[in-house]
Every structure is written in structure tokens, then in C-alpha cells.
Amino acid sequence: MKHVLAMVGFGGMAGWHYDLIEGMEDLSVAGIWDIKEERRAYAASRQIHVYQGLEDLLADEAVDLVLIATPNDVHKSIAIKAMEAGKNVVSEKPVTLSSRDLEEMREAAGRTGRFLTVHQNRRWDEDFLTVKKVMEEGKLGEIFRLESRVHGSRGIPGDWRQEKEHGGGMVLDWGVHLFDQALLLFPEVKLETVYATLTNVTNQLVDDGFTADLGFANGVHMLVEVGTSNFISLPRWYVLGTNGTARIADWGQDIQIVRALGTDEKDVVPVRTAAGLTKTMAPRREDSIHTEVEPEVKSDIREFYQNVMAVLEGREESRIKLTEVMRVMRLMEAVFQSAIKKEVIRFED
């Protein structure tokens, strides 16, 4: 069955969607609408049909799916209008600016009988899938701490992401991805506590970075961090278990695993520091540990749209459920609340 998609907003991310869809079977792009004349001109230069406006796009009976790739603050209004026009909707992340807004969008989806989903594309990130696989294999023993971070040194991009009224800031831009991944690592476990701090190094209007400590009911603590003023980056992933440690230094790199072999170390050679000796921090002997490197788990982001089409045809359930999206939205709200109040927030009791 052929499906036809139209795009509202044609910035960089929408261009990425267009290139992805262009190589897919059973899905095509009918055209775009963007309020910026230069983006409409760019689309026309690529021989992409440009609608006369949003109403013109929504009136196209050939279109059964609308992608919303606009600034975050107008996702809700466009999505509701599209569903009321009989269209199914894919929204870029974050789906909207608040859990209350998301409830309105869910109500509209139920009322109109249309399908609403969110492009949580980093569920297909290969570094995330690799960490998930290593944890499921149990090589590290019982996991007690994880660290997930992205670091850059260029500040916030010079567009609407710098502006609070459009839903700018790193919690909404990158936190929505990293928190989604964090919750997927422990899908059946309650998240009990949230403690967060925000940074405003290069921008005083929105957060240009954050650190959040997530305390799960199973005793695991996960540090989630985004920084845009980091000229030396820390590892993308750092996973600690009772039997070993794993690290992914950056995107596109394999995972390094160091784990204990169960050999009892009786003769520890102390490390000499400037102020004395330490046995506690002395390195393990080579015969007591095993070091290995596992390749990244490969993925195919086209599965997102393949799943969307399967949902529309009644063959599959959505891989991105609105209940999961709501949990992430509420978590981002808890992050802001914690940072403002400077206190631990009880999230799910």
C-alpha cells in the first residue's frame, strides 16, 4: 500500500526526512510548506512541490501523513489541525512544550481516530543499542550506575533553539533523546527521584546544558548530561557493574569492556602518589581482568517509517507509544522543577 506524506516546515531536519523517504518503497513526499520564503525557494530548486499554505497542504486528499518539522511551540496547533483534517501525524521531537499540551494532542487523536506519533529517532542510535545489548547480556554483572552524555563546544545553534518562546534550550533539544533512552533501559522500573542543575554559560534565556541524576527503584543511578561549552569531551557512555565497566568514547565507536575474571588478588602492589601510598586505587593485575572490544550494534532508521506505515495498515503496534512520550515529557518538567527549586523531586512513588 502506498502512503503519501507532506511536510510542514522544511529546515535541516525536514531535509533529512526527505532524503530518507526518497529511498523508501511505499512512501513518497507530495510536497512541503514553510513560512520562510527562502526555504520554499530551496524546496522548489530541488523540484519539490511547494503548497500555497498550510490549508492547501491539508486539503490535499492524496496525503495521508503529515510530518511536523517546525519550531517546538507550534507542534501542538499544527498537529491538532492536521488530525482534524483527517491526516495522521508524525511530529518532530519534542512533541510539544508541556504534558498538558500533549494531553490535548492525545485527546485530538482519540477524537478524530487519527494516528499520532513522535520521531524519537535516537532509539535507533547504534551506541544506545550497543549499551542495551551489553547490559542484557549481563557481562558487567549487576548494573549500579550509568552515565550518558553529549558534549560540544559551540554553544546553542544560532536559531530558534536559543529562544524560550519557541521551546529552545538543551533539555528540550537533547534531553528529550537522552531521557527517552534512559527510561527504555529500565522500562518496567519506576523512576523514583530526579535531581538536576542547568547551565547558562552562553545563553541567559534558555539552558545551554544540564546535569540530571535519575534514581531508579532498582537502586541504579543514571547521570544524564548535556554540555555545549565542553572543549574536552567525556565518554558518550560509561556503564558500571559489579563485575566490570564498559565505555563508548564517542559516536561511531565500538564499546570497550573490562571485566573481572574472578581471580583473587592477594598481593596488591601499592601505587605511590606524591603524598603517600594507596592499595585501594592500585590497578588490577592483567591476569585478573579480561579486556575486549565489541562492535557497534547496527540499525536502520528506515524502520521508523516502516513501522508508521504498518500501524496505518493495522499490521503492527507503534514502536513509539504516547504513554512513553508522556513519561519523557513529565521527566523534562521534573528536571526544570528540580533545577529551579534546587531540590530532589519525587517522580514515581
LINBEL-V242133 format. One record per residue. N is the residue number from 1. RES is the residue in one small letter. BURIAL is I if it has 24 or more other ideal C-beta (glycine too) atoms within 12 Angstrom, else O. Layout:
n & res & burial
N & RES & BURIAL
N & RES & BURIAL
//
This chain:
n & res & burial
1 & m & O
2 & k & O
3 & h & I
4 & v & I
5 & l & I
6 & a & I
7 & m & I
8 & v & I
9 & g & I
10 & f & I
11 & g & I
12 & g & O
13 & m & I
14 & a & I
15 & g & I
16 & w & O
17 & h & I
18 & y & I
19 & d & O
20 & l & I
21 & i & I
22 & e & O
23 & g & O
24 & m & I
25 & e & O
26 & d & O
27 & l & I
28 & s & I
29 & v & I
30 & a & I
31 & g & I
32 & i & I
33 & w & I
34 & d & I
35 & i & O
36 & k & O
37 & e & O
38 & e & O
39 & r & I
40 & r & I
41 & a & O
42 & y & O
43 & a & I
44 & a & O
45 & s & O
46 & r & O
47 & q & O
48 & i & I
49 & h & I
50 & v & I
51 & y & I
52 & q & O
53 & g & O
54 & l & I
55 & e & O
56 & d & O
57 & l & I
58 & l & I
59 & a & O
60 & d & I
61 & e & O
62 & a & O
63 & v & I
64 & d & I
65 & l & I
66 & v & I
67 & l & I
68 & i & I
69 & a & I
70 & t & I
71 & p & I
72 & n & I
73 & d & I
74 & v & I
75 & h & I
76 & k & I
77 & s & I
78 & i & I
79 & a & I
80 & i & I
81 & k & I
82 & a & I
83 & m & I
84 & e & O
85 & a & I
86 & g & O
87 & k & I
88 & n & I
89 & v & I
90 & v & I
91 & s & I
92 & e & I
93 & k & I
94 & p & I
95 & v & I
96 & t & I
97 & l & I
98 & s & O
99 & s & I
100 & r & O
101 & d & I
102 & l & I
103 & e & O
104 & e & O
105 & m & I
106 & r & I
107 & e & O
108 & a & I
109 & a & I
110 & g & O
111 & r & O
112 & t & O
113 & g & O
114 & r & I
115 & f & I
116 & l & I
117 & t & I
118 & v & I
119 & h & I
120 & q & I
121 & n & I
122 & r & I
123 & r & I
124 & w & I
125 & d & I
126 & e & I
127 & d & I
128 & f & I
129 & l & I
130 & t & I
131 & v & I
132 & k & I
133 & k & I
134 & v & I
135 & m & I
136 & e & O
137 & e & O
138 & g & O
139 & k & I
140 & l & I
141 & g & O
142 & e & O
143 & i & I
144 & f & O
145 & r & I
146 & l & I
147 & e & I
148 & s & I
149 & r & I
150 & v & I
151 & h & I
152 & g & I
153 & s & O
154 & r & O
155 & g & I
156 & i & I
157 & p & O
158 & g & O
159 & d & O
160 & w & I
161 & r & I
162 & q & I
163 & e & O
164 & k & O
165 & e & O
166 & h & O
167 & g & I
168 & g & I
169 & g & I
170 & m & I
171 & v & I
172 & l & I
173 & d & I
174 & w & I
175 & g & I
176 & v & I
177 & h & I
178 & l & I
179 & f & I
180 & d & I
181 & q & I
182 & a & I
183 & l & I
184 & l & I
185 & l & I
186 & f & I
187 & p & O
188 & e & O
189 & v & O
190 & k & O
191 & l & I
192 & e & I
193 & t & I
194 & v & I
195 & y & I
196 & a & I
197 & t & I
198 & l & I
199 & t & I
200 & n & O
201 & v & O
202 & t & I
203 & n & I
204 & q & O
205 & l & O
206 & v & I
207 & d & I
208 & d & I
209 & g & I
210 & f & I
211 & t & I
212 & a & I
213 & d & I
214 & l & I
215 & g & I
216 & f & I
217 & a & O
218 & n & O
219 & g & O
220 & v & I
221 & h & I
222 & m & I
223 & l & I
224 & v & I
225 & e & I
226 & v & I
227 & g & I
228 & t & I
229 & s & O
230 & n & O
231 & f & O
232 & i & O
233 & s & O
234 & l & O
235 & p & I
236 & r & I
237 & w & I
238 & y & I
239 & v & I
240 & l & I
241 & g & I
242 & t & O
243 & n & I
244 & g & I
245 & t & I
246 & a & I
247 & r & I
248 & i & I
249 & a & O
250 & d & O
251 & w & O
252 & g & O
253 & q & O
254 & d & I
255 & i & I
256 & q & I
257 & i & I
258 & v & I
259 & r & I
260 & a & O
261 & l & O
262 & g & O
263 & t & O
264 & d & O
265 & e & O
266 & k & O
267 & d & O
268 & v & O
269 & v & O
270 & p & O
271 & v & O
272 & r & O
273 & t & O
274 & a & O
275 & a & O
276 & g & O
277 & l & O
278 & t & O
279 & k & O
280 & t & O
281 & m & O
282 & a & O
283 & p & O
284 & r & I
285 & r & O
286 & e & O
287 & d & O
288 & s & O
289 & i & O
290 & h & O
291 & t & O
292 & e & O
293 & v & O
294 & e & I
295 & p & O
296 & e & I
297 & v & O
298 & k & O
299 & s & O
300 & d & O
301 & i & I
302 & r & O
303 & e & O
304 & f & I
305 & y & I
306 & q & I
307 & n & I
308 & v & I
309 & m & I
310 & a & O
311 & v & I
312 & l & I
313 & e & O
314 & g & O
315 & r & O
316 & e & O
317 & e & O
318 & s & I
319 & r & I
320 & i & I
321 & k & I
322 & l & I
323 & t & O
324 & e & I
325 & v & I
326 & m & I
327 & r & I
328 & v & I
329 & m & I
330 & r & I
331 & l & I
332 & m & I
333 & e & I
334 & a & I
335 & v & I
336 & f & I
337 & q & I
338 & s & I
339 & a & I
340 & i & O
341 & k & O
342 & k & O
343 & e & O
344 & v & O
345 & i & I
346 & r & O
347 & f & I
348 & e & O
349 & d & O
//
